[in-house]
Amino acid sequence: MPVDAERWRELKEKEEILKKAATAIRVQEKDLARVVARFKREIKEMDEKLK
């Protein structure tokens, strides 16, 4: 399925955001979703303990 220029630009922007996010938390791009999910889970658990 061909991708038009606007869709291509959007995908490249998202790719750049993912690269920057992975760099910011020092993980590989492929691990970003898993690591962020773990962080969210840990924050929720800490929040529950503090209540």
Buried (B, 14 or more C-beta within 10 A) or exposed (E): EEEEEEEEEEEEEEEEEBEEBBEEEEBEEEEBEEBBEEEEEEEEEEEEEEE
